[in-house]
Amino acid sequence: MTKYILVSGGVVSGIGKGVIASSTGLLLKTTGLKVTAIKIDPYMNIDAGTMAPTEHGEVYVLNDGGEVDLDLGNYERYLNVTLSRDNNITTGKIYRHVIKKEREGEYLGKTVQIVPHITNAIQDWIERVAKIPVDESGEEPDVCIVELGGTVGDIESAPFVEAMRQFQFRVGYENFALIHVSLVPDLHGEQKTKPTQTTVHSLRGLGLLPDLIACRLLVPQPLQPATKTKISMFCHVSSEQVFGVHDVSSVYHVPLLLKSQGIINFLRKRLRLDTIQISKEMAIKGASLENRWKDLTSGQERLFETVTIALVGKYTDLKDSYMSVIKSLEHSAFRVHRKLVIHILQQWVESSDLEPETQENNPAKYHDAWRAVVGAGGILVPGGFGNRGTEGMILAIKYAREQKTPFLGICLGFQLAVIEWARHVLEIHDATSSEFDADARHPFIIFMPEISKTHMGGTMRLGLRPTVFEEGTESWSQARKLYGGADKIWERHRHRYEVNPKYVDQLTNSGLIFSGKDEKGERMQILELREHPFFLGLQAHPEFCTRPLNPSPPFLGFVAASASPTVFAEQLEHQRLNFQPPHPADAMVSEAILRNDISEVRVNGTTRDLIASETPA
């Protein structure tokens, strides 16, 4: 029987439920258990694909093309698993599913209601997805972590809370545990417990009793014993069921922080985890994972040399907009034993601040932005949509190319590198993208012909796709060497636009080399400059496949090159000998097979075609 751990939140959202859920799952994996995760988002959207990054953080893309909440990225990175779109439940998905069944007559003669039809659909969905293998073992998971987004008491989350109240009886007491995450404010050194008392009282009134209370403190000071005792007394739990999660130097320390407070010992007793048969192989893997994670976190504290990266983006108001990009840089910095310098304000470069208009309107901001770019060891231009800020990105790319500064362009950054080359090397000064100007005379970037122009949700080129390196690139391509010399690689995509085939020969003949293309050789997917220390662009989003112990190859090469040529050479050799793709073997197949696999999805055990508005192209 699968064990379920529900992670809920109170007082305010955005205080770290995802990291606590992921850290708990990681600790369970170190014992040899197989762990999966599900995120519940109570919003009405079918998925996260149409939401602005500045409102809800980045849109994370899965192998099957699912556009999901960024917390699923945390699960994949911490647990080293491969999830599907069904691991992200939204109100929109549940309601659409139930209404579809009602229209098909499955509830004929009945009044369709929130209880029991919606709540049953939620429970059925969780039970089905919890049994899907997600790791290299190919076996059913032992434990499923379920994170309930938002806060208890929200109107939109009420059906999910009721569903989980029922679910605890469906699966049984020994198979269901609840971790409730609550904010403990620190007011001038005094830790206040009243918000936690109130939210636990609300939770109990809804029929859910917390087995563990995670007290989140937004300060470096740990939870005080007196505070712990008070919360234990007024929330009707023992003191061993209360643990603190204060701010630490890195989120990668959180699993060790939880373990030091006995969370695994408690869950082992509460869920009778000792009754689960763990193979010797899984136990060895778990012990190895624990040792490598400890080495990773302890090594962080001994880093003195730095590597400085200028991230030139357009969604810099909310750092979560580039969550996976930042994690990819962090993982790469760990590997090259450098302290990453990017989080300070000056290094978050708003791309529009680099443009001449800002020089006129706000000279100080303009000069600060360029000072960050010029002073960085490497320049990164991530993905995005729309015209705003792209001229500043192009100027940053031009600087990186001319000054031989290591450069990495992701998706939009890749496309803008093509436009920059066309404008300043080919001297086609009106070169642009049809995304920015539908009537452009020289559209070097065009709308992909098979993409829907009427539906926005789920209609991009989405999910895992192969890239084939061109013949002859094995001797010089830095990208290929970073992938261990492989002739074919797989990365996740999310785009509507591509390089215009009409201009490919002209670009190539002038020195901009497309070293990687799709299987048909029609789509340009990787670009490089041979006479540059490191100049790499990818149409894909490699940041979605990074792991703390297995960094994304393009990001690893970029960070290493930004550190020094010697470090870069060391990492090229390391990758040649040790690179392992993070994808399951059965996922690394041709694009035709991948496209066919994601044209249908199983919902509560039923296979159906995706509706037009969500079918990945």
C-alpha positions in Angstrom: 0.0 0.0 0.0 1.3 3.4 -1.0 2.1 5.8 1.9 0.8 9.4 1.5 2.3 12.5 3.0 0.2 15.6 2.6 2.0 19.0 3.0 -0.4 21.9 3.6 0.3 25.5 4.5 -1.2 28.2 6.7 -1.0 31.9 7.4 0.6 32.9 4.1 1.6 31.2 0.9 5.1 31.2 -0.6 7.0 30.3 2.6 8.7 27.1 1.4 6.1 24.3 1.3 7.7 23.0 -1.9 11.2 22.9 -0.5 10.0 21.2 2.7 8.0 18.7 0.6 11.0 18.0 -1.6 13.4 17.8 1.3 11.1 15.3 3.0 11.0 13.2 -0.1 14.8 13.3 -0.5 15.3 12.1 3.1 12.9 9.2 2.4 14.9 8.3 -0.7 18.1 8.1 1.4 16.5 5.3 3.3 16.0 3.4 0.1 12.3 4.1 -0.5 10.9 5.0 -3.9 9.2 8.4 -3.8 6.9 10.4 -6.1 5.2 13.7 -5.7 2.0 15.5 -6.7 1.3 19.3 -6.6 -2.2 20.6 -6.2 -2.8 24.1 -7.5 -6.3 25.4 -6.7 -6.5 27.9 -9.5 -9.0 27.5 -12.4 -6.4 27.4 -15.2 -6.0 24.0 -16.8 -2.2 24.4 -16.4 0.4 27.1 -15.8 1.2 27.7 -19.5 -0.7 30.9 -20.0 0.2 32.6 -16.7 2.8 35.4 -16.6 6.1 34.5 -14.9 5.9 37.6 -12.8 2.6 36.5 -11.3 3.2 32.8 -10.5 6.9 32.2 -11.1 8.4 30.3 -14.0 6.4 27.8 -16.1 8.1 24.5 -15.7 8.0 22.1 -18.6 8.0 18.3 -18.3 9.1 15.5 -20.7 5.5 14.9 -21.8 5.1 18.6 -22.6 3.1 19.5 -19.5 3.4 23.1 -18.4 3.2 23.0 -14.7 3.9 24.8 -11.4 7.6 25.5 -10.6 7.4 23.2 -7.5 7.4 20.2 -9.8 10.9 21.4 -10.8 11.9 21.1 -7.1 10.5 17.6 -6.9 12.4 16.5 -10.1 15.7 18.1 -8.9 15.6 16.8 -5.3 14.2 13.4 -6.0 15.9 12.8 -9.4 12.6 11.6 -10.9 10.7 12.2 -14.1 7.2 13.4 -13.6 4.2 13.9 -16.0 1.6 16.5 -16.4 -0.8 14.4 -14.3 1.5 15.1 -11.3 0.1 18.7 -11.3 -3.6 18.8 -10.4 -5.5 22.0 -10.9 -9.1 23.0 -10.3 -9.5 23.5 -14.0 -8.4 19.9 -14.8 -10.7 18.4 -12.2 -13.7 20.4 -13.2 -13.2 19.8 -16.9 -12.8 16.1 -16.2 -16.0 15.9 -14.2 -18.0 18.0 -16.6 -16.8 15.9 -19.6 -18.0 12.7 -17.8 -21.4 14.4 -17.1 -21.8 15.3 -20.8 -21.0 11.7 -21.7 -23.7 10.5 -19.4 -21.6 8.8 -16.8 -23.6 10.5 -14.0 -27.0 10.0 -15.8 -29.9 10.6 -13.5 -27.7 12.1 -10.7 -27.2 15.6 -9.5 -23.4 16.4 -10.0 -22.0 18.1 -6.9 -18.8 19.2 -5.3 -19.3 16.4 -2.8 -19.0 13.6 -3.8 -18.2 13.9 -7.5 -15.5 16.6 -7.4 -13.9 15.2 -4.2 -14.0 11.6 -5.6 -12.3 12.7 -8.8 -9.5 14.4 -6.8 -9.0 11.2 -4.7 -9.1 8.9 -7.7 -6.6 11.1 -9.6 -4.1 11.1 -6.6 -4.4 7.3 -6.2 -3.8 6.7 -9.9 -0.8 9.0 -10.3 0.8 7.8 -7.0 1.3 4.4 -8.5 3.1 5.5 -11.7 6.8 4.7 -11.7 8.9 7.8 -11.9 12.5 6.6 -11.4 15.0 4.3 -13.0 13.7 1.3 -11.0 10.5 1.2 -13.1 8.6 0.1 -10.0 5.6 1.6 -8.2 6.6 4.2 -5.6 6.5 3.5 -1.9 5.6 7.0 -0.8 3.7 9.9 -2.5 4.3 13.4 -1.3 1.2 15.6 -2.0 1.6 19.3 -1.7 -1.6 21.4 -1.4 -0.9 24.9 -2.8 -2.1 28.1 -1.3 -3.2 28.3 2.3 -5.8 26.4 4.3 -9.0 28.5 4.5 -8.8 29.8 0.9 -12.2 29.4 -0.9 -10.6 27.9 -4.0 -8.8 25.1 -2.0 -11.9 24.0 0.0 -12.8 21.1 -2.3 -9.2 19.8 -2.1 -9.2 20.0 1.7 -12.4 18.1 1.9 -11.1 15.5 -0.6 -8.0 15.0 1.6 -10.2 14.7 4.7 -12.0 11.9 3.0 -8.8 10.4 1.6 -7.3 9.8 5.0 -10.1 7.3 5.7 -9.9 5.8 2.2 -6.3 4.8 2.6 -6.2 4.3 6.3 -4.5 5.9 9.3 -1.1 4.1 8.9 -0.9 5.2 5.2 -1.6 8.9 5.6 0.3 11.7 7.4 0.0 15.4 7.4 2.7 18.0 7.6 1.4 21.5 8.1 3.7 24.4 7.3 3.0 27.6 9.2 4.7 31.0 9.6 6.2 31.9 12.9 6.9 35.6 12.7 9.9 37.0 14.5 9.1 40.4 15.9 12.2 42.1 17.3 13.5 38.8 18.5 10.2 37.4 19.9 8.8 34.4 18.1 5.0 34.7 17.8 2.9 31.6 18.0 -0.6 32.9 17.6 -0.7 32.7 13.7 0.3 29.0 14.0 -2.3 28.4 16.7 -5.0 30.0 14.5 -4.2 28.1 11.3 -4.0 24.7 13.1 -7.3 25.4 14.8 -8.8 26.1 11.3 -7.3 22.9 9.9 -8.7 20.8 12.7 -12.1 22.4 12.2 -11.9 21.1 8.6 -11.3 17.6 9.8 -7.5 17.3 9.2 -5.2 16.8 12.2 -1.5 17.7 11.6 1.0 15.0 12.5 3.9 17.4 12.1 4.0 21.2 12.3 6.8 22.8 10.3 7.4 26.2 11.8 8.8 28.5 9.1 11.0 31.3 10.4 12.1 34.0 7.9 15.2 34.8 10.0 18.5 32.9 10.5 17.6 32.2 14.2 16.3 28.6 14.8 13.0 27.8 16.6 13.4 28.5 20.3 12.6 25.6 22.8 10.0 27.8 24.6 8.3 28.5 21.3 8.2 24.8 20.4 6.7 24.0 23.8 4.0 26.6 23.4 3.0 25.5 19.9 2.9 21.9 21.2 0.6 22.8 24.1 -1.9 24.9 22.1 -1.9 22.8 18.9 -2.5 19.5 20.6 0.6 17.7 19.4 3.7 16.5 21.2 6.9 18.5 21.1 8.6 15.9 18.8 5.9 16.8 16.3 7.0 20.4 16.1 10.1 21.3 14.1 11.6 24.6 13.0 12.7 25.6 9.5 14.7 28.8 9.7 16.6 30.6 6.9 19.8 28.8 6.1 22.7 29.7 3.8 21.3 27.4 1.0 18.0 25.5 0.5 20.2 22.4 0.0 20.8 22.4 3.7 17.1 22.0 4.5 17.0 18.2 4.2 19.8 17.9 6.7 18.1 20.5 9.0 14.9 18.4 9.0 16.8 15.1 9.6 18.6 16.6 12.6 15.2 17.2 14.2 14.1 13.6 13.8 11.5 13.9 11.0 12.4 10.6 9.4 12.3 8.7 12.7 8.9 10.1 13.4 7.5 9.3 9.9 9.0 5.8 10.1 7.0 5.1 13.3 3.9 7.0 12.2 3.6 5.4 8.7 5.2 2.1 9.7 7.8 2.5 7.0 9.7 -0.5 8.4 7.1 -2.8 6.9 8.0 -1.8 3.4 10.5 -4.2 1.8 13.6 -2.4 0.5 15.9 -4.2 -1.8 19.6 -4.2 -1.1 20.2 -2.3 -4.3 17.8 0.5 -3.3 19.3 0.7 0.2 22.8 1.1 -1.3 21.6 3.8 -3.6 19.9 5.6 -0.7 23.1 5.6 1.4 25.1 6.8 -1.6 22.6 9.6 -2.2 22.9 10.7 1.5 26.7 10.8 1.3 26.8 12.7 -1.9 24.2 15.2 -0.6 26.3 15.8 2.5 29.4 16.3 0.4 27.5 18.8 -1.8 26.3 20.9 1.2 29.5 20.8 3.2 31.5 21.7 0.1 29.4 24.8 -0.4 30.5 26.3 2.9 34.2 26.1 1.9 34.0 28.0 -1.3 36.0 31.2 -1.5 36.6 31.8 -5.3 33.6 33.3 -7.1 32.1 33.3 -10.5 30.0 36.3 -11.5 27.1 35.9 -14.0 25.0 38.7 -15.5 21.5 37.4 -16.1 20.0 39.8 -18.7 16.3 39.1 -18.5 12.9 40.8 -18.8 11.1 39.3 -15.8 13.6 40.3 -13.1 10.9 41.8 -10.8 10.2 38.3 -9.5 13.2 36.0 -9.0 11.1 32.9 -9.3 10.6 33.8 -12.9 14.0 32.2 -13.6 13.9 29.5 -10.9 15.3 26.7 -13.0 17.9 28.9 -14.6 19.2 30.0 -11.2 19.2 26.4 -10.0 21.2 25.3 -13.1 23.8 28.0 -12.4 24.0 26.9 -8.7 24.4 23.3 -9.6 27.1 24.1 -12.1 28.9 26.4 -9.6 28.9 23.5 -7.1 30.6 21.3 -9.6 33.4 23.8 -10.4 33.8 24.7 -6.7 32.9 28.4 -7.1 30.6 30.6 -5.1 28.0 31.9 -7.5 27.5 35.7 -7.6 24.2 36.5 -9.2 21.7 37.1 -6.4 23.0 40.6 -5.6 20.8 43.3 -7.0 23.3 44.7 -9.5 23.7 41.4 -11.3 19.9 41.0 -12.1 20.0 43.1 -15.2 16.6 44.3 -16.5 17.2 44.1 -20.3 15.3 47.3 -21.1 17.8 49.2 -18.8 20.5 48.5 -21.4 18.6 50.4 -24.2 19.4 53.9 -25.3 16.0 55.1 -24.2 16.9 54.4 -20.6 20.2 56.3 -21.1 18.1 59.4 -21.8 15.4 58.9 -19.2 17.4 57.3 -16.3 21.1 57.6 -16.9 22.0 56.1 -13.5 20.0 52.9 -14.1 21.5 52.7 -17.6 25.0 52.9 -16.3 24.4 50.5 -13.4 23.0 47.9 -15.9 26.0 48.2 -18.2 28.4 48.1 -15.3 26.9 44.7 -14.3 27.2 43.4 -17.8 30.8 44.6 -18.3 31.9 43.3 -14.9 30.5 39.8 -15.2 32.5 36.7 -16.1 29.7 35.5 -18.2 26.5 36.8 -19.8 23.2 34.8 -19.9 20.1 35.7 -21.9 17.2 33.4 -20.8 13.9 32.7 -22.5 10.9 35.0 -22.7 8.1 36.2 -24.9 7.3 39.5 -26.6 9.3 42.5 -27.8 9.9 44.4 -24.5 13.5 44.5 -23.5 14.8 42.6 -26.6 16.9 45.4 -27.9 18.8 45.5 -24.6 19.3 41.8 -24.8 20.7 42.1 -28.4 23.1 44.8 -27.2 24.3 42.5 -24.4 24.8 39.6 -26.9 26.8 41.9 -29.2 29.0 42.9 -26.2 29.6 39.2 -25.3 30.4 38.3 -28.9 32.8 41.2 -29.6 34.5 41.1 -26.2 34.9 37.3 -26.1 32.9 37.1 -22.9 31.3 33.6 -22.3 27.7 33.7 -23.5 24.7 31.4 -23.1 21.4 32.0 -24.9 18.3 30.0 -24.0 15.3 29.9 -26.3 14.6 33.6 -26.9 18.3 34.2 -26.1 19.2 31.8 -28.9 16.9 33.6 -31.4 18.2 37.0 -30.4 21.8 35.8 -31.0 20.7 35.0 -34.6 19.2 38.4 -35.0 22.3 40.1 -33.5 24.5 38.3 -35.9 22.3 39.2 -38.9 22.3 42.9 -37.9 25.9 43.4 -37.0 27.8 40.8 -39.1 25.6 40.4 -42.1 24.7 44.1 -41.8 21.0 43.5 -42.4 20.0 46.2 -40.0 16.2 45.5 -40.0 16.6 41.8 -39.2 14.1 40.8 -36.6 11.6 38.2 -35.5 8.0 37.9 -36.8 7.1 37.7 -33.1 8.1 41.4 -32.8 7.0 42.6 -36.3 4.6 40.5 -38.3 5.3 42.4 -41.5 9.1 42.4 -41.2 11.1 42.6 -44.4 13.8 40.3 -43.0 12.2 37.9 -40.5 15.2 35.7 -39.4 12.9 34.2 -36.8 9.4 33.0 -37.9 6.3 31.4 -36.5 6.4 27.6 -36.7 4.0 26.5 -39.4 2.2 23.8 -37.5 1.5 25.9 -34.4 -2.0 27.1 -33.7 -2.6 30.8 -34.0 -6.0 30.7 -32.3 -5.3 28.8 -29.1 -2.6 29.8 -26.6 -2.7 27.1 -24.0 -0.5 24.1 -24.6 0.0 24.8 -28.3 3.7 25.5 -28.5 6.4 22.9 -29.4 6.5 21.4 -25.9 8.4 18.6 -24.1 11.4 16.4 -24.6 12.8 16.6 -28.2 16.0 15.2 -29.7 18.8 17.2 -31.2 21.3 15.7 -33.7 24.8 17.1 -33.9 26.1 17.7 -37.4 28.8 15.5 -38.8 32.3 16.8 -38.2 31.3 18.6 -35.0 32.8 15.9 -32.8 36.3 17.5 -33.2 35.4 21.1 -32.2 31.9 21.5 -30.8 32.0 22.6 -27.2 28.3 21.7 -26.8 28.8 18.2 -28.1 31.8 17.7 -25.8 29.7 18.8 -22.8 27.2 16.1 -23.6 30.0 13.5 -23.5 30.5 13.5 -27.3 27.1 12.0 -28.0 25.7 12.4 -31.5 22.2 12.8 -30.3 20.9 14.5 -27.2 17.4 15.2 -25.6 16.3 18.4 -24.0 12.9 20.0 -23.2 11.4 22.6 -25.5 8.9 25.4 -25.2 8.6 27.8 -28.2 6.4 28.9 -31.0 9.1 30.5 -33.2 12.2 29.1 -35.0 15.1 30.2 -37.2 13.9 31.0 -40.7 15.2 28.2 -43.0 15.5 30.8 -45.8 18.5 32.5 -44.1 20.3 29.4 -42.7 22.9 29.1 -45.5 23.6 32.8 -45.3 24.1 32.7 -41.6 26.3 29.5 -41.7 28.5 30.8 -44.6 29.2 33.9 -42.5 30.5 31.9 -39.5 27.4 31.4 -37.3 27.4 27.6 -37.1 24.3 25.5 -36.3 26.0 22.5 -34.8 22.7 20.8 -33.7 19.4 20.4 -35.6 16.3 18.3 -35.3 16.2 14.8 -36.7 15.1 16.0 -40.2 17.8 18.7 -40.3 15.2 21.4 -40.8 15.1 23.1 -37.4 18.1 24.9 -36.0 18.5 23.9 -32.3 22.1 24.7 -31.2 24.4 27.5 -32.4 28.1 28.1 -31.7 31.0 30.3 -32.7 34.2 28.5 -33.3 36.5 31.5 -32.7 34.9 32.4 -29.4 36.0 31.1 -25.9 32.4 30.1 -25.3 29.4 31.3 -27.3 26.5 28.9 -27.2 22.8 29.2 -27.9 20.0 26.5 -27.6 16.5 26.6 -28.8 15.7 24.1 -26.0 15.4 24.8 -22.2 18.2 22.7 -20.7 17.6 24.3 -17.3 14.5 22.0 -16.9 16.7 18.9 -16.7 19.4 20.0 -14.2 20.1 18.1 -11.0 22.1 19.1 -8.0 24.4 16.1 -8.5 24.2 16.2 -12.3 24.3 19.8 -13.7 22.9 20.7 -17.0 25.8 20.4 -19.6 25.3 23.8 -21.3 25.1 25.6 -17.9 28.1 23.7 -16.6 30.1 24.7 -19.6 29.0 28.3 -19.4 29.8 28.6 -15.7 33.1 26.8 -16.1 34.1 29.1 -19.0 33.1 32.1 -17.0 35.3 30.9 -14.1 38.5 30.4 -16.2 39.8 28.5 -19.4 41.5 26.0 -17.1 38.3 25.2 -15.2 36.5 24.9 -18.5 39.0 22.4 -19.9 38.7 20.3 -16.8 35.0 20.1 -17.0 35.1 19.2 -20.7 37.3 16.2 -19.8 35.1 15.3 -16.9 31.9 15.4 -19.1 33.7 13.3 -21.7 34.3 10.5 -19.2 31.3 10.8 -16.9 28.2 12.4 -18.5 25.0 10.6 -17.9 21.7 12.0 -19.3 19.0 12.6 -16.7 16.2 11.1 -18.8 14.8 7.6 -18.5 16.1 5.4 -21.4 12.6 4.8 -22.8 12.1 8.6 -23.1 15.1 9.0 -25.4 13.4 8.1 -28.6 12.7 9.8 -31.9 10.6 12.9 -32.1 7.8 11.1 -34.0 7.4 8.7 -31.2 7.5 11.4 -28.6 4.9 13.5 -30.4 2.6 10.5 -30.6 3.1 9.7 -26.9 1.9 13.1 -25.7 -1.1 13.3 -28.1 -3.1 11.5 -25.5 -3.2 11.5 -21.7 -4.7 9.2 -19.1 -7.2 10.8 -16.7 -8.4 8.7 -13.8 -7.5 5.5 -15.7 -9.1 6.5 -19.0 -7.1 7.3 -22.1 -8.4 10.2 -24.1 -7.2 12.6 -26.7 -6.2 16.0 -25.5 -8.6 18.8 -26.6 -7.4 21.2 -29.3 -6.5 23.9 -26.9 -4.0 21.7 -25.0 -2.5 19.5 -27.7 1.2 20.0 -27.8 2.5 20.8 -31.3 
